[in-house]
């Protein structure tokens, strides 16, 4: 067994201190073909509508 950093008496200290946050109800992401379409729309179509930056 390897060496242990610090005593095991403090194991889980940080997790116990963090405030409990309930899970949020989020709309589910599309799967498969619908997700590929979503990525295409986000990447290709939205960037083509934006004006091109000139430096």
N, CA, C and O of each residue as an XYZ file, in Angstrom:
220
protein
N       0.841     -1.177      0.000
C       0.000      0.000      0.000
C       0.883      1.236      0.000
O       1.917      1.258      0.668
N       0.489      2.259     -0.737
C       1.277      3.476     -0.843
C       1.167      4.350      0.386
O       0.406      4.072      1.313
N       1.943      5.406      0.367
C       1.917      6.352      1.490
C       0.635      7.187      1.432
O       0.087      7.432      0.357
N       0.173      7.615      2.601
C      -1.043      8.415      2.690
C      -0.648      9.845      3.015
O       0.151     10.081      3.922
N      -1.204     10.805      2.276
C      -0.917     12.214      2.541
C      -1.858     12.707      3.628
O      -3.056     12.847      3.381
N      -1.361     12.969      4.796
C      -2.195     13.463      5.897
C      -2.933     12.331      6.583
O      -2.938     11.193      6.114
N      -3.557     12.666      7.703
C      -4.252     11.616      8.455
C      -5.615     11.347      7.835
O      -6.216     12.226      7.217
N      -6.087     10.133      8.008
C      -7.380      9.757      7.448
C      -8.537     10.253      8.305
O      -9.698     10.061      7.943
N      -8.237     10.889      9.438
C      -9.300     11.417     10.296
C     -10.030     12.565      9.601
O     -11.197     12.829      9.893
N      -9.341     13.252      8.677
C      -9.953     14.390      7.991
C     -10.524     14.015      6.622
O     -10.850     14.893      5.823
N     -10.644     12.735      6.356
C     -11.132     12.301      5.044
C     -12.580     12.750      4.848
O     -13.422     12.536      5.720
N     -12.863     13.362      3.725
C     -14.213     13.816      3.413
C     -14.576     15.154      4.017
O     -15.749     15.527      4.022
N     -13.595     15.890      4.529
C     -13.853     17.171      5.204
C     -14.468     18.190      4.242
O     -15.462     18.836      4.574
N     -13.887     18.332      3.070
C     -14.341     19.364      2.138
C     -15.740     19.038      1.622
O     -16.584     19.927      1.513
N     -15.988     17.771      1.306
C     -17.305     17.385      0.799
C     -18.379     17.625      1.849
O     -19.497     18.021      1.518
N     -18.045     17.388      3.108
C     -19.014     17.608      4.183
C     -19.302     19.096      4.371
O     -20.398     19.459      4.797
N     -18.334     19.964      4.060
C     -18.502     21.402      4.266
C     -19.294     22.082      3.153
O     -19.937     23.106      3.387
N     -19.253     21.523      1.947
C     -19.898     22.201      0.826
C     -21.409     22.139      0.977
O     -21.960     21.110      1.367
N     -22.086     23.257      0.662
C     -23.540     23.266      0.804
C     -24.192     22.337     -0.216
O     -23.744     22.232     -1.358
N     -25.256     21.669      0.215
C     -25.963     20.741     -0.659
C     -26.804     21.532     -1.647
O     -27.613     22.370     -1.251
N     -26.614     21.266     -2.930
C     -27.381     21.936     -3.969
C     -28.227     20.876     -4.659
O     -27.709     19.877     -5.158
N     -29.520     21.104     -4.680
C     -30.418     20.136     -5.310
C     -30.205     20.137     -6.820
O     -29.835     21.155     -7.405
N     -30.442     18.984     -7.444
C     -30.308     18.893     -8.891
C     -31.422     19.690     -9.550
O     -32.569     19.675     -9.105
N     -31.054     20.394    -10.631
C     -32.038     21.177    -11.360
C     -32.686     20.310    -12.436
O     -32.060     19.401    -12.980
N     -33.924     20.602    -12.724
C     -34.611     19.902    -13.801
C     -34.288     20.631    -15.098
O     -34.672     21.787    -15.280
N     -33.585     19.958    -15.990
C     -33.162     20.568    -17.245
C     -33.843     19.840    -18.402
O     -34.127     18.647    -18.298
N     -34.108     20.544    -19.501
C     -34.654     19.854    -20.666
C     -33.605     18.905    -21.238
O     -32.422     19.239    -21.300
N     -34.052     17.714    -21.657
C     -33.073     16.740    -22.138
C     -32.556     17.126    -23.513
O     -33.293     17.665    -24.339
N     -31.281     16.845    -23.748
C     -30.663     17.165    -25.031
C     -31.106     16.140    -26.069
O     -31.361     14.982    -25.737
N     -31.196     16.571    -27.330
C     -31.538     15.609    -28.377
C     -30.425     14.585    -28.548
O     -29.259     14.869    -28.275
N     -30.796     13.392    -29.003
C     -29.833     12.315    -29.170
C     -29.674     11.965    -30.654
O     -30.565     12.215    -31.466
N     -28.542     11.392    -30.981
C     -28.322     10.832    -32.311
C     -28.358     11.851    -33.433
O     -27.641     12.852    -33.406
N     -29.210     11.583    -34.429
C     -29.309     12.442    -35.606
C     -29.727     13.852    -35.231
O     -29.219     14.824    -35.792
N     -30.647     13.969    -34.288
C     -31.138     15.285    -33.882
C     -30.028     16.101    -33.223
O     -29.978     17.322    -33.376
N     -29.143     15.432    -32.492
C     -28.040     16.143    -31.843
C     -27.022     16.613    -32.873
O     -26.469     17.706    -32.748
N     -26.771     15.793    -33.892
C     -25.855     16.201    -34.962
C     -26.412     17.432    -35.685
O     -25.659     18.338    -36.042
N     -27.712     17.461    -35.896
C     -28.356     18.610    -36.526
C     -28.225     19.853    -35.650
O     -27.977     20.952    -36.146
N     -28.395     19.666    -34.345
C     -28.252     20.761    -33.383
C     -26.842     21.341    -33.436
O     -26.668     22.559    -33.441
N     -25.825     20.459    -33.475
C     -24.435     20.918    -33.535
C     -24.147     21.654    -34.841
O     -23.448     22.668    -34.851
N     -24.695     21.135    -35.947
C     -24.507     21.778    -37.250
C     -25.107     23.178    -37.238
O     -24.477     24.140    -37.677
N     -26.327     23.281    -36.732
C     -26.994     24.582    -36.683
C     -26.224     25.560    -35.817
O     -26.107     26.738    -36.155
N     -25.701     25.079    -34.710
C     -24.975     25.959    -33.798
C     -23.653     26.408    -34.411
O     -23.272     27.572    -34.286
N     -22.954     25.491    -35.071
C     -21.615     25.796    -35.573
C     -21.640     26.507    -36.926
O     -21.015     27.556    -37.086
N     -22.342     25.954    -37.880
C     -22.289     26.450    -39.253
C     -23.234     27.626    -39.485
O     -22.814     28.691    -39.937
N     -24.498     27.427    -39.176
C     -25.485     28.446    -39.528
C     -25.322     29.719    -38.720
O     -25.440     30.814    -39.269
N     -25.052     29.600    -37.422
C     -24.942     30.800    -36.600
C     -23.692     31.600    -36.936
O     -23.711     32.830    -36.887
N     -22.599     30.911    -37.279
C     -21.370     31.641    -37.612
C     -21.486     32.312    -38.978
O     -20.852     33.338    -39.221
N     -22.294     31.735    -39.869
C     -22.428     32.348    -41.192
C     -23.293     33.610    -41.135
O     -23.183     34.473    -42.006
N     -24.145     33.723    -40.123
C     -24.998     34.907    -39.998
C     -24.261     36.083    -39.371
O     -24.617     37.239    -39.598
N     -23.226     35.783    -38.578
C     -22.477     36.853    -37.913
C     -21.603     37.593    -38.922
O     -21.081     36.976    -39.851
N     -21.437     38.899    -38.755
C     -20.506     39.613    -39.633
C     -19.068     39.182    -39.338
O     -18.704     38.951    -38.185
N     -18.266     39.080    -40.380
C     -16.880     38.637    -40.210
C     -16.056     39.734    -39.541
O     -16.206     40.916    -39.849
N     -15.188     39.323    -38.623
C     -14.335     40.295    -37.931
C     -13.160     40.671    -38.824
O     -12.569     39.811    -39.476
N     -12.830     41.930    -38.851
C     -11.653     42.380    -39.592
C     -10.686     43.010    -38.621
O     -11.073     43.774    -37.737
N      -9.426     42.680    -38.796
C      -8.400     43.207    -37.890
C      -7.559     44.238    -38.574
O      -6.644     44.792    -37.964
